[in-house]
Amino acid sequence: MDALELARNPDQRVIIDVYNRIVIKKLHYADEAVYSCWSEGKHVGTVKLFVVKNISVSYKEPINLIAVCLSFSLIVYVALGVAKQQRRYGTALR
């Protein structure tokens, strides 16, 4: 894929970011290939991309929902504990 193909890419699934890194959104098994980088007509790097497994995280899965709830509960518990200590000893965080 060259710069012209990237420019004509309507869905913007493959882009070059501001740090000149290739970014492939929604990776497909067909994206597995050898990618080369050229600068001013000189080969500057090559990488082989392996697509191993499609991983998607959904908050509809019970374990993810439980983890988010426990994390939020822990944050609230700690915040309330700090507030209680401040009120008891009249100290403020600095």
JOHU-V45482 format. One record per run of one state. SS is the DSSP state (helix for helix, strand for strand, loop for the rest). FROM is the first residue (numbers start at 1). TO is the last residue. If there is no record, write none. Layout:
ss | from | to
SS | FROM | TO
SS | FROM | TO
This chain:
ss | from | to
loop | 1 | 2
helix | 3 | 7
loop | 8 | 13
strand | 14 | 16
loop | 17 | 21
strand | 22 | 24
loop | 25 | 28
helix | 29 | 31
loop | 32 | 32
strand | 33 | 39
loop | 40 | 41
strand | 42 | 49
loop | 50 | 61
helix | 62 | 89
loop | 90 | 94
